[in-house]
Amino acid sequence: MKTLPCLTALIAGAAIWSLASLANAELPENYLKRWNDPAVQKRIDDGIEQNRKSDAVLTIVDAAGNPLADAEVKIVQKSHEFLFGCNMFVIGQMKEKNAAYEEKFLRLFNFATIAFYWDDLEPEPGKLRFKEGSPYIWRRPPPDRAVAFGKKHGLILKGHPLVWHNGTHNPQWIPKDPDELKQRYLQRFREIAERYAGDIRIWDGVNESQVCSKEFPLYSEDRTHPAYVPWAFTEEQKVFHPENLLMINDVTSFNWPSDETNRYYQQCRKLLDDGIPIEGIGFQFHFFSRKALDGYVGGDQCDPNTLLDTYGRFAKFGLPLWITEITIGSAGDDGMAIQQRVTRDIYRLWFSAPKMAGITWWNLGDGTAHGNEGVAGGGLADEDFNPKPAYQALDQLINHDWKTNLTSKSASDGTLTFRGFRGAYDIEVRHAGTTGQFQFTLTPDRTAKTTLTMP
């Protein structure tokens, strides 16, 4: 994760918003009772320890392979295996605020979602807006620009979406005949894969199929198992690379219930039972108004045990899970503190869940959301990209609480054992006036063992 020194003073000021402000948020009593429950917090802490950390054994030796005792070892985590993301829909579109946008983005995120909405990518048949210099559309920069930024800063990229029923985000010119539409989709899959499969690793293969409207030419009367979904994944797999991950994604209501009556769970189970190659499962988490947020935190849906049980059930499929789109607003009385508290709580829960692979906030700054979504004040930063308390809470979690940094000494046999968060590390070893610099990656597979040979 890139560190930006010019933010040091700003982040230091986050202490003003410490846990005291979290506790003072005027949230409903049932929310506070549930989330402050020591058993819930233990379940989350235990999940983080089990699902996000691994053991490592370093062995320090000299050039002849002899173990070095009492070597001073400094271990600094540089990046996360876990993907913390945001959409990148306004990259290069913020004029004098571009630098502030990029700065705030890169401090928190190692993962970015790029827009591939069909209506804006191909407003007229055959006129694709892939390249830099394409006609300007707000919140729809050409994918080439977003890819270049992502590659420059080492971001993992995701394309969103390949198939979506939504009439607002599909071109008006698409065929009404289902067979003709499928042929146009095949062309779309092929053109996107040929240009971007090598640079964009993850894709929303099908988006929001559980709420497909009757106006969509591929609509199916079976609302739980729409027939176009297995067709789309099968065809997408033919043109994308084996290393690409093609996932399914659906709306907030399918974060619950936690039992087998969950329609999204039923859909995923049937797809997998039928051999359909979905490779990840995404859950949205949008609350586009203060009323919607109040309804969530005041209702049964925010029960942390229910959410963890739901993700635990989906985890049994063995696929990576993703929180794909998040809007938690800051509008209204005490809105900043409520956004901060809910954001911190829910990120900790998601980070603890088995098979969870990444979390994507939807709009980084206020004023960058689609349509009336902006009324929620769902940015982590204001319109000038000054961080809100929720941004500061995530900075504390991502860049401090969830990174392992330590200094220790090797034992008599040259070994040093530690348990840390998964990701990439820089290791500095000092012994008898000699310094060695090493890189090391901690993965979830098993206890990582590596030998560090001093120069």
Phi, psi and omega in degrees: 000128183289134177260136183244101186304329184293348178270357187304313182295320181296314182292325177301326179291348180295342179302332178301328184261025184309198181296341178298317179292328176298317183291334185273355179300135184277072179264155180301151183300322181292329175295309182297321180297317182291312187280337177273356180301121181304327179293322177294314180297324177293319179299318179292313180300317179296322178295319177298314181299318184281319191262346184241357183234157178217165178267150178221145174233116176259137175241120183263123181227162174273183185298336179270000179090009179277135180295143181249117178274153174061025173288138177278123186238122176251121185246120183232118177284128183259331183207163181262145164289318179295145184258117174255120190226179178201154173289153182243046189281348180239021180299126180077007183248005186260010176052239184292350179263004183303315183296318179295319178301310182297319181299312181291326178297309188288337179292324184261326200247139172244013190213136184220139177262130182251138184283127173230036178296132191295321185297322182270337179282330181219070184297333173232147183307125177083352180260087187272137181262052180282320195273153168301139184095358175294158180307138184292133170222126181301133180067013178224064176296153178301138182305327179303322180295314181295320178297317180299317179296316180298317180293322179300323186252011174069031179277143166282135187246149177227135176263135186221127338248167175277319179228127174212133183289343193300122182294332181293330186248017170246148181298148177292340184276355184298146182298145175275339178284127184302319181292319177295321179297319178300321178296321177294323176297318180300321177295318179299312179303314184295314182295319180291316182296319182298326184268327193236351184300330181284336184255332182251112190281326190241142182220141167280101183292317177221134184242129170057043180288338182288346179238032181298134182272157181293341181286343181288128184302337180260018180303142177239141178294336176277098186291332180279328184231063181300135190292336182288343183292306177299325177299313183297313181296321179298316181288322179298320182296337181288335186246340177274166185281155177302329181279350174287147177248119181254116188242162175259150184216140180212178196281171188304322186298343181269016166283351182204163000286173186271355182262187187285357175283351177298116184299322180295319176299316179299318179297311181298319180299315181293318178303313181290320177299327181274003178079019179281130191278064166279143188236004177191158183231125183248145178236128173276164182209062184261133169229098193274008177207163176297323179299317179295319179294316178298322178295325178291305186291338179267357184248185183284343184293338183273007181297119185296325179294322178296316179298315180295323177295321179297309181294327177296321178294313179295328181298336181294344174291342180082008180260155173295141177254151183221138165267110198264331185210124185231131166228112173238111191282164176238012182286156173087179181301133178059021187297320181299314182291323178294316178301317181297313183295312181295319180298313180297316181299311188286326176295319177298318179297311180299319181296336182273344191285139178296142179071357177293130185247338182189162182224130182236112169290150189271307182234119185296316185240149172301147181087001181245009181274167179277133171051227183278005176299335183294342181295341180286342187061045188275009175285153170281345177230163178280189186292341176261008180066032166280127184297138172274170177305326179296321175300315181296324178296318179291323177300319178297316180292306189289318188260355182228292186299326186254025172237142181259121176222124182206162175232133182208186179232148178288151179282182183299333178267013177083003184265154172220124181250134175213162175242128185216170176290144184289137181156194183263140184233148163259135181234128176246128180240131176239131178204126175052044177081002180250141180240134176238141179245131185221158171243148186208140179240127179261120185242168182276356190297310182192181177300123183278129178235132179211150178255129179253114184263118182288146179291000000 
